């Protein structure tokens, strides 16, 4: 069953780019990564899902219901952590969390204390006085307080120290085990690699690919580096499946996806001095997706 | 209900200041009356010597300033100005501030519809306005009573306050409509106040020029003037009806536009 279904979602802001034709599904119980560089349209997509803004065309459903028409109903089961946290300044952390809890028909006081203890958050401080990281913690507690079935996180780790980040991820994994579905947007890849089952990669407002993390890491990508004795023709390796081809003096490097034999035959035909074949890390795969096509 | 209480609390301080302000306004006004009346000079005569335009600008056309109630009628114009500025700013800010303070990503992901949020906020604004009106009412009764010299003034004050209340509500929804329509929430309050001051200036221009009396429908400041309302004049039915229609229209604009537009996040 799909918790989120996004169909051809498009949002344009005048001339500025928003998102165009975004489609993907998030299945029940998975941790789904939503990856892209800054300004690619991650937040726009999420805000449209939450009906903070309305799509120019296309639609989305959450729990099988239209995300605009049934917005108040759907939101009972959504916890959201925005990328930038702003709260009513004149409130204590405790009061803000109580206010937040008052929107859900649940008693959250016990859970509030649990989460605050876990995240090492002082409930009696004024929100004004908190550092960026501590504000983020308030956001995390606030988002998880009512034990939502769908947790939407927009760049959740900025401002958290590594130790806190670790605790936060454990918390998320725990929630996930209890049955919560998580949509996790980020531009930091290591986070995604560790937590998520699947990812959607968004670039310039368009979805580039939706794949399992394991598939992305599978051996179908190879990093080749070839050193030759003489300068090689620039287009010698310009064949199907080659990406990021770079010829620098006698060194040629590229990423390859496809039948490995075709490359090996090409290599066998030339005089080489040295050869490296490596698995690329995720970072390189993503950079390949990130970079604008020339 | 939770939004209502939260908003009420966040406006408490400013409401207290405004209420103190209006008390001081009435107090200082009536102290001046005391100075005039005790000096033995006939203010009316003094005023009659003034050019008509100056009287119009100062707002004391056709009022008997020797009487405390007449003097209060002049003061009423300034009370209305103060009350409506409060109302228009409140109406605009209470809607716009979630976007201005970037708290809309908190409030509007909660399981409440935008309409319900607006309803709660407008009810808070209305409560504030009622309290401001009562504060003015009580201040006026206490202070004017001191100088009225046995003249029955409470009835006059009551009807003036009723007029002021209609104008307050009208300007509150003008403010909220502006905040709902405008995409830049930061400027909503200043635009709303600007429009109010333009209307006020228009009302003075109409005072100065009898020929353009026809356009008095354009500025609510001409709807219920002290000189017409006091001494048995009452509220003119046509203007009450116009006010109600305007209030309703601005309410509809507030709800429709705020529901349809993208929030500034």
Interface residues (C-beta under 8 A of the other chain):
Chain A: X47 X50 X51 X52 X53 X54 X71 X72 X73 X74 X75 X76 X78 X80 X82 X84 X86 X87 X88 X89 X90 X99 X100 X102 X103 X104 X142
Chain B: X2 X6 X10 X101 X102 X103 X104 X105 X106 X108 X109 X110 X111 X112 X113 X116 X260 X262 X263 X265
